[in-house]
């Protein structure tokens, strides 16, 4: 349904010829009804990837294909007609809403832009249906953003994303700004909507446990690249999971497991800081922080390749040790 093909996004640095390397060749795919989790540290390019996929940002190079249509080649009305099928829920439910616009007006605006509803009465009825779908009463249509809690505002953000009847939702840290109890409610709502509406999700988060909870497959990002991809059990599970990339192992090891039967790691294997995105390191971008780095890691960029069945990794050490190819 959705495919990213070698996406690159560079941002110019004002006053110089330098470039910020936000995405460095991201390729991934999302099937109908599937949830793909994107996990990684802050600054690894997760949010930039989401913005490029919905064309809030244009890629420097690469393609975004939705249902066989290359969105990167579309402009104007043609882009709007196809973009209604891929919508985004933002991290901050307050800043993503117009503070002077009522909930009903915000939802009605989406319906009007996409030509949904033949009359004001049709759109008003659809607004009430959308609010009910996310667990809010029709009375919320008269409220302004500051008159609601964070969880209620995020429900409105989800309703707005659902208004044009999309097939794919990009969820960019949708619960990170909410209280713990409210996070559970919103996560349960997302699981319910996925089943009821047959949606596909791209779920972006730095919270490994949250990604593990909702995802069918997981893609781990580091420094603007996908460094590991596979089923959530093999990549992130604490019960029998076996990540291939040392960065993934570090992310998983940094999350406490509330289970006395599972051995707790003494320390995470990821140390140091993310490299400067203006001056990327040579070879594998993770080698300055990797406890397993070898000479080849410092000079050659490892390709993302299938090392186990449906389990991909971009790591020279893992490829050599498990396949004998290096």
N, C-alpha and C positions, 0 to 999 in steps of 0.2 A: 504493500500500500504506500509506504513512504520510504524513500531511499536517499541517503546523502552519499555523494560520490566525490571523494577527494576534495573536501571543502577546505579552503584556505581563506583566512581573514586576517589582514594586516591593517593596523591603524597607524597613520602618520604621527610623528611626534612634532608638536608645534615648534617652529624655529630651528628645525634641523632636518637632515635627510634620513634620520633613523626611523625605524618601523617597530611597532609593538607586534610581536608574533602571537596573536590570540588563538588562531586555529592553524594547524600545520599539516593538513591533509587528513581530515576525518572522513571515514567511510563507515556507514552502518545502514541497517535496514530494519523496518518495523512491519510486521504482518498484521492483517486484520484481526481485531480482537485481542491483540497481544499487548503486554506491558513490558517495555524495555526500560530498565533502570540505568541512569547515568550517575556515576559516583566519582568523587575526586575531591581534592583539597580546594579551598577558595583560590581563585586565580587560575584554575586549570583550563578554563574555556567553556564550562558547562552552559552558563547563561548566554554567552556569545553564540554558541551553537544553536540554542533555542531561537534566538532572534534572527539568525541567518535562515533557519528552517522555515520561519513564517514570513520572511522577507521584510522584517523590521530593519535589518541590516543587509546590504548587498554583499555577497561574497567577493573576495578578491579574485578567486578562481574556484572552479568546481561547480557541481550541479546539485539541485534539489528536485527530485522527481516524486510527484504525488499522483497515484493512479495512472502512471504512464505519461504524465504531462510534466515537462520541465518548467518549474516555476521561475527559474532564473532567466528565462527568455521572455516572460510575460510582463506587460505593463498595463496600467490603467484598468479599464473595465474587465479585460480578460483575466488579469491577475486577481481582481476582486471576486470574480465569479468562481475561481478555483480556490482562492484562499479561504473562502467561507467554510471549506471542508477541513481546515486545519486551524485550530484556535489555541490560545495560550492563556494560562492562569498564572498570574504574577506572584512574586514572593510577598510583597507588602500589600495587603488588601486595602490599606488606607490611601497610599499614594497612587494606586492604580485606578482610583475612582475620582471623579470630578467633585470637589467638596461643595460646589454650588448646585449640583444636579441631583434631583431625587432619584431613588432607585428605579421607580417606574419610568422616568424620563430616560435614564441610562439604558434600560433594556429596550424601550420603545425605539431609541435612536438606532440600535443595532438592527432591529427588525426593519426599520425604514430604509436604512442604507442597503440592506440586502433584498429589499422588495418582498418581505414576508408579511402577509396579511393584506387583504384588499381594502380594509377600512380601519378607522380608529377603533371601532368596537372589536374587530378581529385582533388587533394588536394588543388592546387592553386585556382581552381574554387570554391571549398567549402569554402576556406578562404574568398574569395570575398563575397560569400553568407552570411557568418556569420557576416562580417562587415556591410553589408547592413541591416541585420536583426536588428542590434543594432543602426542603424542610422549613420554609418560612411561610408565614401567613400572608394573604393578599394585602393586609394593612401595611406591610413593609414597603409597598410601592410608594407611599407618601413620605417615607423617611429620607433624611440626608445622611451621608456617611458618618458624621460625627455623632449621630444619634444611635449608633449601633455599636456592639462589641466587635472585637477583632474577628471572632469566629463567624459572627453574622455577616460582617463585611466580606469575608472570604467566600461565604456561601453565595453572596451576591456576585462576586467575581466569577465563581463557577457557573452561576445562572447566565451571566452575560456571555461567557464562552460557549455555553450550550445553545444560546439563542439562534444562531444561524444554522443549527442542526449539523454540526461537524461530524466527521468520522474519526478524527485524530485530535487528541488534546495533548498539548505540551504543558506539563506541570512543573514550573520552575520554583523549587523550594516552596511548595504550596502551604506547608504547615510550620515552617521554621520560625515564623513570627508569632505563633500562637502558644498559649499555655498548654501544658502537657495534657490535661484532661480534654481540652478542646481539640487538640491534635487528633486524639483517638476518634472523636466524633466525626471530624472532617475526613479522616482516612476511611472510616467505615462508610461514609457517604460516597466517597470516590469509588470504593469497591462495589457498592450497590449500583451506582450509575454505570459503571463499566459493564456490568452484567445486564442491566435493564435495557441500555441503549446500544449495546454491542459496539462499544468504543475501543479504540486503540490508544494506549497511553505511552508517552515518553516522559518518564518520571525522573526529574533531576533533583539530586540532593547530595549533601556532604554527609548525611546521616546514614551510615552503613546499615544499621538495624532497620531503619524505615524502608530503605531500598530492598532489603532482604524480604521484608514483610509483603510487599505488593508486587514484586517483579517476577516475570517468567524468565527473562534473560537479563544479564547485567553487562554493561560496558563500562570499564574503568578508564578514566581520562587522566592524563598527566601532561602538563605543558602543551596543551592544544592538540594532543594526539590520543587515540584509543590505544591503550597498551595491553588490554586484556578484554576478552569478550566470551561469554558462554552462559550456560544455565546457572541460575542463582545458587543452586546447591553446590555445584562444583567450584564456583568462584568465591562465594562468600559464606557458605554454611559453616557453622562451628561444629556441626556433627557430621564429620566425614568429608567436608569440603577440602579441596586441595588446589589452591591458587597456583598459577604457574609463574606469575611475575612477582618479584620481590616487593614492588610497591604495593600490589594488592595484598600480599601477606602482611605488610606493615599496617595497612589500613584496617584489615580485619583484626590484627593483633592489638590494635589500639582501643578496641571497643570492649569494655568489660562484659563478661557473660554471667548473668545471674543464675548459674547452675553449678552446684558443687561437684557434679560429676565430670565437668569439663575442665581440663587443666588450663589455668590462666597463664598467659605469656608474661615473662618477667619484665619485658620492655618491648616497645614497638621497634621494628627494624628500620623505620624511616626516621632519619635524623637530618638536621640541617634545614635549609630553606629552599624554596622553589627558585630555580635560576632566573636571572634577569631576562624578561621577555624581549628586551631590546637587543640583547647580546646572547643568543642561544648557545649552549655548549656544543662542541663537536660530537659526532657519534650519537650514542644513545643519550637523550636529554636527562635521564635519571642517573647516569653513571657517577656524578659527583656525590650522590647520596646513597649509592647502592653498596651494601656490604659484600656483594658477590662480583663486583665489577672486575673485568679482565681487560687486557690490552685492546682486544677487538671492540669492546664497548666504548672505548674512548675515541675511536676513529671511524667506525661504521654504524650507520643508522639501521637498527634491526627492523625488518618488515613485520607487519602483522600477519601471521600465518597460522594455519590450523596445525596444532601440535598434538592434540587429542581429538577424538570425534566431537565435532561441533564446539570445540574449545580452542580459541585463538589467543595468541600472545605475541608481543613484540619484545623478545628477549633472546639474545645470543646464547646465554648460559642455559636457559630452559630448553631451547631448541636442540642444542648439542647433547644435553644430558638425557633427553627423552626420545629423541629421534636418531641420534648419532650422525646427523647430517652436517654437524660442524665440529 
